[in-house]
Amino acid sequence: MTLSQIAFGADTLLKKTLLVVAGTILIAIAAKIQVPFWPVPVTLQTLAILFVALSFGARLGAITLLAYLAEGFAGLPVFAGPVAGPAYFAGPTAGFLLGFVLMAWVAGQAAGRGIGTMIGFSILAGAVLYIPGLAWPMAVAEMFGIEAKWVGSSWASIWQYWLSPFILADITKAVIASLLVWKGASLLKR
């Protein structure tokens, strides 16, 4: 049983709709919050995505992220940057944005399971996020005809600026999200 089912009872279309809206709001707020971290500051966006996925499950978690992306595509300021809209999906983080859906689906597979499973799947989900996230600046953006300084980045550049600074933060967020959901479910079951 997922945290959302424990908290709100049986799933209905209205409850699922409200959860998706609440989830997109949580992720949008978290995207705007920067936390000082070594070696670079990070946002709480992926922490919120993991929390939503672990709370809602794979399917509703992925649907929530699709709704979140649709909000951003429509121009709502839900992403980490100050602007949104279709052009944002051609920028350097486009691969990560699309990867959020996959991340939520993978993490959501552990919803309602034990703390170890949730942490493991959350770390795996964070790693899976890097597949489209890094493929975009390395090669995919160029295939779509996008010309920018970051397009066609080398592996050394990707490792230095796009991956290694975030590994520790991503593992930390995976553990925090898992602990929050696990503890929340434990408290609500009482």
Backbone as CSV, one residue per row, in Angstrom:
resi,resn,N_x,N_y,N_z,CA_x,CA_y,CA_z,C_x,C_y,C_z
1,MET,0.842,-1.182,0.000,0.000,0.000,0.000,0.887,1.246,0.000
2,THR,0.601,2.189,-0.890,1.414,3.399,-0.987,1.054,4.382,0.128
3,LEU,1.937,5.342,0.335,1.689,6.372,1.343,0.404,7.131,1.028
4,SER,0.157,7.427,-0.241,-1.059,8.169,-0.603,-2.311,7.344,-0.308
5,GLN,-2.250,6.035,-0.499,-3.402,5.179,-0.190,-3.613,5.071,1.320
6,ILE,-2.528,5.011,2.070,-2.645,4.970,3.532,-3.262,6.269,4.035
7,ALA,-2.808,7.390,3.479,-3.267,8.699,3.948,-4.682,9.037,3.506
8,PHE,-5.057,8.665,2.269,-6.321,9.132,1.709,-7.311,8.035,1.347
9,GLY,-6.974,6.790,1.627,-7.903,5.694,1.365,-7.885,5.260,-0.083
10,ALA,-8.943,4.587,-0.468,-9.040,4.006,-1.811,-8.892,5.073,-2.888
11,ASP,-8.255,4.672,-3.974,-8.052,5.591,-5.099,-9.357,5.815,-5.863
12,THR,-9.665,7.082,-6.097,-10.762,7.461,-6.979,-10.175,8.427,-8.002
13,LEU,-10.890,8.668,-9.061,-10.397,9.587,-10.082,-10.166,10.981,-9.490
14,LEU,-11.080,11.435,-8.645,-10.917,12.748,-8.023,-9.670,12.782,-7.144
15,LYS,-9.459,11.759,-6.322,-8.277,11.721,-5.460,-6.998,11.688,-6.277
16,LYS,-6.994,10.884,-7.334,-5.804,10.809,-8.185,-5.524,12.154,-8.843
17,THR,-6.565,12.821,-9.306,-6.399,14.134,-9.935,-5.830,15.138,-8.945
18,LEU,-6.370,15.147,-7.738,-5.876,16.063,-6.709,-4.435,15.743,-6.319
19,LEU,-4.100,14.457,-6.262,-2.725,14.070,-5.959,-1.767,14.540,-7.051
20,VAL,-2.160,14.398,-8.305,-1.311,14.849,-9.414,-1.087,16.362,-9.315
21,VAL,-2.159,17.111,-9.078,-2.025,18.570,-8.950,-1.126,18.917,-7.764
22,ALA,-1.361,18.282,-6.626,-0.533,18.539,-5.442,0.921,18.156,-5.708
23,GLY,1.135,17.041,-6.399,2.488,16.604,-6.723,3.221,17.589,-7.617
24,THR,2.533,18.117,-8.624,3.185,19.083,-9.515,3.513,20.379,-8.774
25,ILE,2.653,20.768,-7.857,2.931,21.979,-7.062,4.145,21.756,-6.169
26,LEU,4.205,20.596,-5.513,5.352,20.285,-4.658,6.650,20.294,-5.462
27,ILE,6.644,19.669,-6.620,7.852,19.606,-7.447,8.238,21.008,-7.931
28,ALA,7.262,21.822,-8.319,7.543,23.189,-8.784,8.167,24.033,-7.672
29,ILE,7.634,23.912,-6.473,8.202,24.658,-5.336,9.621,24.171,-5.052
30,ALA,9.807,22.851,-5.033,11.121,22.282,-4.742,12.153,22.674,-5.803
31,ALA,11.712,22.842,-7.054,12.626,23.230,-8.128,13.202,24.623,-7.904
32,LYS,12.502,25.451,-7.158,12.942,26.830,-6.916,13.840,26.953,-5.683
33,ILE,13.942,25.883,-4.903,14.719,25.933,-3.658,16.123,25.406,-3.912
34,GLN,17.105,26.276,-3.735,18.502,25.879,-3.878,19.097,25.640,-2.505
35,VAL,19.835,24.553,-2.399,20.490,24.183,-1.153,21.996,24.224,-1.386
36,PRO,22.736,24.902,-0.512,24.195,24.881,-0.676,24.699,23.454,-0.444
37,PHE,25.448,22.953,-1.381,25.965,21.595,-1.302,27.346,21.617,-1.924
38,TRP,28.184,20.704,-1.561,29.511,20.659,-2.120,29.548,19.710,-3.286
39,PRO,30.088,19.996,-4.403,30.832,21.203,-4.767,29.964,22.287,-5.415
40,VAL,28.692,21.991,-5.707,27.808,22.988,-6.315,26.464,22.976,-5.590
41,PRO,25.734,24.102,-5.605,24.396,24.075,-5.007,23.454,23.215,-5.846
42,VAL,22.463,22.651,-5.194,21.484,21.809,-5.887,20.075,22.279,-5.519
43,THR,19.110,21.921,-6.362,17.718,22.201,-6.019,17.134,20.962,-5.351
44,LEU,15.943,21.114,-4.815,15.252,19.994,-4.184,14.272,19.312,-5.146
45,GLN,14.373,19.640,-6.421,13.456,19.121,-7.431,13.447,17.591,-7.479
46,THR,14.616,16.968,-7.565,14.627,15.505,-7.654,14.233,14.862,-6.330
47,LEU,14.481,15.522,-5.228,13.997,15.019,-3.933,12.469,14.952,-3.954
48,ALA,11.845,16.005,-4.448,10.378,16.031,-4.527,9.860,14.979,-5.509
49,ILE,10.554,14.782,-6.617,10.135,13.767,-7.590,10.184,12.385,-6.949
50,LEU,11.249,12.090,-6.239,11.365,10.797,-5.562,10.281,10.643,-4.498
51,PHE,10.032,11.698,-3.740,8.992,11.656,-2.710,7.623,11.360,-3.333
52,VAL,7.309,12.047,-4.413,6.036,11.835,-5.106,5.951,10.408,-5.630
53,ALA,6.990,9.937,-6.284,6.977,8.587,-6.860,6.847,7.518,-5.787
54,LEU,7.590,7.665,-4.702,7.522,6.681,-3.616,6.183,6.749,-2.887
55,SER,5.546,7.905,-2.892,4.254,8.079,-2.220,3.077,7.627,-3.077
56,PHE,3.172,7.843,-4.404,2.052,7.584,-5.307,2.141,6.237,-6.015
57,GLY,3.347,5.737,-6.212,3.546,4.538,-7.022,4.024,4.920,-8.411
58,ALA,4.437,3.918,-9.176,5.066,4.142,-10.481,4.145,4.836,-11.480
59,ARG,2.959,4.328,-11.619,2.058,4.853,-12.649,1.613,6.284,-12.359
60,LEU,1.096,6.525,-11.163,0.630,7.867,-10.817,1.810,8.831,-10.680
61,GLY,2.957,8.330,-10.252,4.154,9.165,-10.191,4.564,9.639,-11.575
62,ALA,4.581,8.724,-12.542,4.940,9.098,-13.917,3.912,10.054,-14.520
63,ILE,2.642,9.804,-14.242,1.586,10.703,-14.733,1.765,12.100,-14.145
64,THR,2.132,12.167,-12.875,2.371,13.458,-12.220,3.500,14.206,-12.923
65,LEU,4.561,13.487,-13.295,5.665,14.149,-13.982,5.295,14.567,-15.394
66,LEU,4.462,13.793,-16.068,3.972,14.216,-17.389,3.151,15.502,-17.261
67,ALA,2.336,15.584,-16.232,1.547,16.804,-15.994,2.469,17.980,-15.682
68,TYR,3.498,17.736,-14.889,4.481,18.767,-14.545,5.170,19.299,-15.807
69,LEU,5.590,18.390,-16.671,6.229,18.813,-17.922,5.258,19.586,-18.807
70,ALA,4.000,19.171,-18.843,2.985,19.881,-19.628,2.796,21.297,-19.082
71,GLU,2.827,21.441,-17.773,2.715,22.782,-17.171,3.884,23.662,-17.625
72,GLY,5.076,23.104,-17.583,6.254,23.854,-18.014,6.223,24.174,-19.502
73,PHE,5.792,23.211,-20.305,5.680,23.428,-21.751,4.677,24.540,-22.053
74,ALA,3.617,24.609,-21.246,2.593,25.644,-21.428,3.066,27.024,-20.974
75,GLY,4.236,27.080,-20.357,4.792,28.369,-19.952,4.682,28.682,-18.474
76,LEU,4.098,27.796,-17.689,4.041,28.044,-16.248,5.453,27.954,-15.670
77,PRO,5.803,28.828,-14.732,7.183,28.851,-14.200,7.426,27.750,-13.163
78,VAL,7.393,26.499,-13.602,7.514,25.370,-12.679,8.922,24.794,-12.605
79,PHE,9.786,25.154,-13.543,11.129,24.599,-13.577,12.074,25.416,-12.703
80,ALA,13.318,24.954,-12.572,14.292,25.619,-11.710,14.617,27.031,-12.197
81,GLY,14.622,27.229,-13.490,14.925,28.546,-14.040,13.740,29.489,-13.948
82,PRO,13.957,30.762,-14.288,12.893,31.753,-14.170,11.841,31.697,-15.279
83,VAL,12.132,30.974,-16.359,11.201,30.910,-17.482,10.860,29.463,-17.805
84,ALA,9.855,29.300,-18.632,9.467,27.967,-19.111,8.967,28.131,-20.535
85,GLY,8.257,27.159,-21.021,7.729,27.207,-22.377,8.435,26.212,-23.271
86,PRO,7.980,26.104,-24.522,8.547,25.120,-25.445,10.059,25.255,-25.647
87,ALA,10.572,26.467,-25.645,12.011,26.674,-25.866,12.853,26.036,-24.764
88,TYR,12.312,25.931,-23.582,13.030,25.321,-22.451,13.376,23.863,-22.757
89,PHE,12.562,23.229,-23.605,12.775,21.823,-23.959,13.849,21.652,-25.033
90,ALA,14.459,22.746,-25.459,15.590,22.683,-26.372,16.870,23.114,-25.675
91,GLY,16.791,23.413,-24.383,17.941,23.865,-23.613,18.786,22.717,-23.092
92,PRO,19.829,23.043,-22.360,20.774,22.033,-21.896,20.194,20.997,-20.929
93,THR,19.106,21.318,-20.250,18.529,20.377,-19.276,17.341,19.590,-19.827
94,ALA,17.068,19.704,-21.115,15.908,19.027,-21.704,15.935,17.517,-21.471
95,GLY,17.092,16.896,-21.573,17.186,15.460,-21.345,16.812,15.079,-19.927
96,PHE,17.192,15.919,-18.977,16.821,15.658,-17.580,15.314,15.822,-17.385
97,LEU,14.741,16.838,-18.010,13.300,17.045,-17.882,12.533,15.808,-18.346
98,LEU,12.888,15.297,-19.502,12.221,14.100,-20.012,12.546,12.883,-19.156
99,GLY,13.749,12.839,-18.628,14.161,11.744,-17.757,13.416,11.705,-16.441
100,PHE,12.832,12.836,-16.037,12.068,12.865,-14.783,10.924,11.851,-14.795
101,VAL,10.307,11.662,-15.937,9.192,10.708,-16.043,9.701,9.291,-15.772
102,LEU,10.809,8.951,-16.398,11.423,7.639,-16.186,11.881,7.478,-14.738
103,MET,12.459,8.530,-14.185,12.904,8.514,-12.794,11.740,8.202,-11.861
104,ALA,10.614,8.871,-12.075,9.439,8.653,-11.226,8.910,7.235,-11.371
105,TRP,8.904,6.735,-12.585,8.404,5.380,-12.810,9.288,4.345,-12.110
106,VAL,10.604,4.507,-12.226,11.524,3.554,-11.586,11.402,3.625,-10.067
107,ALA,11.462,4.812,-9.502,11.355,4.938,-8.043,10.004,4.451,-7.547
108,GLY,8.965,4.733,-8.303,7.617,4.335,-7.914,7.421,2.831,-7.823
109,GLN,8.307,2.062,-8.444,8.232,0.601,-8.337,8.421,0.141,-6.891
110,ALA,9.067,0.960,-6.076,9.340,0.601,-4.689,8.287,1.133,-3.717
111,ALA,7.288,1.831,-4.220,6.257,2.402,-3.341,5.594,1.303,-2.522
112,GLY,5.467,1.553,-1.229,4.809,0.603,-0.337,5.697,-0.536,0.116
113,ARG,6.951,-0.502,-0.249,7.883,-1.560,0.147,8.747,-1.093,1.307
114,GLY,9.671,-1.895,1.714,10.549,-1.582,2.843,11.529,-0.469,2.543
115,ILE,12.142,0.030,3.596,13.054,1.160,3.474,14.262,0.836,2.590
116,GLY,14.816,-0.348,2.708,15.967,-0.721,1.884,15.627,-0.748,0.406
117,THR,14.457,-1.293,0.084,14.007,-1.343,-1.314,13.774,0.059,-1.843
118,MET,13.158,0.916,-1.025,12.914,2.292,-1.476,14.220,3.035,-1.732
119,ILE,15.187,2.883,-0.840,16.478,3.557,-1.038,17.156,3.024,-2.296
120,GLY,17.179,1.709,-2.456,17.811,1.115,-3.629,17.183,1.568,-4.931
121,PHE,15.857,1.545,-4.992,15.174,1.971,-6.218,15.331,3.472,-6.447
122,SER,15.397,4.253,-5.382,15.583,5.701,-5.537,16.969,6.023,-6.076
123,ILE,17.975,5.305,-5.598,19.328,5.499,-6.130,19.372,5.053,-7.595
124,LEU,18.754,3.932,-7.897,18.679,3.459,-9.281,17.952,4.486,-10.156
125,ALA,16.851,5.032,-9.662,16.096,6.034,-10.415,16.953,7.265,-10.695
126,GLY,17.751,7.670,-9.708,18.661,8.797,-9.912,19.692,8.506,-10.984
127,ALA,20.194,7.266,-11.006,21.165,6.873,-12.028,20.507,6.824,-13.412
128,VAL,19.286,6.307,-13.469,18.556,6.213,-14.742,18.287,7.610,-15.317
129,LEU,18.072,8.578,-14.452,17.832,9.952,-14.895,18.980,10.476,-15.752
130,TYR,20.194,10.024,-15.443,21.356,10.516,-16.172,21.434,9.995,-17.608
131,ILE,20.735,8.929,-17.930,20.805,8.397,-19.305,20.280,9.430,-20.302
132,PRO,19.018,9.870,-20.206,18.588,10.916,-21.150,19.214,12.269,-20.823
133,GLY,19.481,12.506,-19.540,20.050,13.789,-19.137,21.402,14.066,-19.764
134,LEU,22.236,13.038,-19.844,23.575,13.207,-20.410,23.616,12.944,-21.910
135,ALA,22.727,12.097,-22.383,22.676,11.833,-23.829,22.293,13.093,-24.592
136,TRP,21.431,13.913,-23.997,20.977,15.136,-24.665,22.142,16.054,-25.036
137,PRO,22.980,16.498,-24.089,24.068,17.399,-24.488,25.191,16.710,-25.262
138,MET,25.358,15.395,-25.073,26.453,14.702,-25.761,26.153,14.495,-27.248
139,ALA,24.893,14.163,-27.586,24.635,13.818,-28.982,23.225,14.115,-29.464
140,VAL,22.239,13.913,-28.632,20.853,13.975,-29.093,20.462,15.388,-29.539
141,ALA,20.837,16.404,-28.790,20.483,17.783,-29.160,21.008,18.126,-30.547
142,GLU,22.214,17.668,-30.842,22.815,17.929,-32.152,22.016,17.257,-33.265
143,MET,21.493,16.054,-33.001,20.678,15.355,-33.988,19.398,16.121,-34.291
144,PHE,18.929,16.931,-33.340,17.732,17.749,-33.545,18.065,19.125,-34.117
145,GLY,19.324,19.327,-34.465,19.730,20.566,-35.098,19.930,21.728,-34.145
146,ILE,20.074,21.444,-32.878,20.282,22.509,-31.894,21.757,22.882,-31.880
147,GLU,22.009,24.182,-31.979,23.372,24.683,-31.958,23.561,25.545,-30.720
148,ALA,24.456,25.116,-29.860,24.792,25.863,-28.652,26.159,25.388,-28.172
149,LYS,26.760,26.155,-27.313,28.096,25.839,-26.800,28.142,24.468,-26.125
150,TRP,27.075,24.092,-25.438,27.041,22.833,-24.690,26.741,21.615,-25.551
151,VAL,26.279,21.802,-26.776,25.929,20.685,-27.662,27.195,19.962,-28.110
152,GLY,27.152,18.646,-28.060,28.304,17.841,-28.451,29.398,17.828,-27.400
153,SER,29.014,18.007,-26.140,29.983,18.016,-25.049,30.739,16.694,-24.978
154,SER,32.003,16.782,-24.635,32.832,15.580,-24.499,32.505,14.864,-23.195
155,TRP,32.920,13.593,-23.113,32.690,12.840,-21.882,33.397,13.507,-20.701
156,ALA,34.593,14.028,-20.902,35.321,14.693,-19.813,34.538,15.895,-19.295
157,SER,33.985,16.673,-20.203,33.182,17.830,-19.824,31.894,17.397,-19.112
158,ILE,31.262,16.364,-19.649,30.034,15.843,-19.028,30.329,15.387,-17.611
159,TRP,31.402,14.632,-17.434,31.755,14.128,-16.100,32.030,15.299,-15.152
160,GLN,32.804,16.266,-15.595,33.221,17.361,-14.725,32.079,18.297,-14.336
161,TYR,31.201,18.622,-15.278,30.193,19.649,-15.022,28.767,19.125,-14.850
162,TRP,28.464,17.954,-15.410,27.082,17.494,-15.455,26.814,16.299,-14.542
163,LEU,27.861,15.579,-14.140,27.642,14.340,-13.406,28.312,14.318,-12.033
164,SER,29.613,14.367,-11.994,30.315,14.179,-10.713,29.910,15.161,-9.613
165,PRO,29.603,16.422,-9.929,29.225,17.328,-8.832,27.893,16.963,-8.164
166,PHE,27.095,16.105,-8.798,25.744,15.845,-8.301,25.544,14.455,-7.700
167,ILE,26.526,13.571,-7.829,26.351,12.189,-7.377,26.039,12.119,-5.881
168,LEU,26.825,12.772,-5.056,26.609,12.732,-3.603,25.253,13.332,-3.233
169,ALA,24.893,14.435,-3.867,23.593,15.065,-3.590,22.449,14.146,-3.984
170,ASP,22.578,13.455,-5.115,21.515,12.558,-5.570,21.337,11.366,-4.632
171,ILE,22.431,10.819,-4.143,22.334,9.711,-3.189,21.700,10.201,-1.890
172,THR,22.104,11.380,-1.442,21.537,11.958,-0.216,20.034,12.180,-0.371
173,LYS,19.612,12.728,-1.497,18.184,12.961,-1.728,17.409,11.649,-1.815
174,ALA,18.007,10.615,-2.380,17.348,9.305,-2.452,17.091,8.754,-1.055
175,VAL,18.061,8.891,-0.190,17.911,8.398,1.187,16.870,9.236,1.939
176,ILE,16.935,10.551,1.809,15.982,11.424,2.508,14.550,11.159,2.053
177,ALA,14.322,11.091,0.737,12.967,10.835,0.226,12.445,9.495,0.739
178,SER,13.274,8.482,0.706,12.869,7.154,1.169,12.524,7.162,2.653
179,LEU,13.357,7.814,3.436,13.099,7.890,4.880,11.815,8.663,5.188
180,LEU,11.588,9.755,4.470,10.361,10.537,4.687,9.107,9.713,4.382
181,VAL,9.117,9.018,3.269,7.951,8.218,2.888,7.773,7.042,3.838
182,TRP,8.848,6.355,4.142,8.791,5.200,5.045,8.285,5.602,6.426
183,LYS,8.844,6.690,6.960,8.426,7.151,8.293,6.987,7.677,8.244
184,GLY,6.628,8.384,7.200,5.269,8.880,7.057,4.259,7.748,7.029
185,ALA,4.568,6.701,6.282,3.675,5.546,6.207,3.573,4.861,7.572
186,SER,4.713,4.748,8.261,4.708,4.131,9.596,3.845,4.901,10.571
187,LEU,3.962,6.220,10.549,3.167,7.045,11.470,1.679,6.972,11.147
188,LEU,1.340,6.995,9.864,-0.067,6.954,9.477,-0.727,5.601,9.740
189,LYS,0.064,4.543,9.684,-0.487,3.210,9.962,-0.913,3.059,11.415
190,ARG,-0.288,3.829,12.291,-0.634,3.776,13.712,-1.959,4.404,13.899
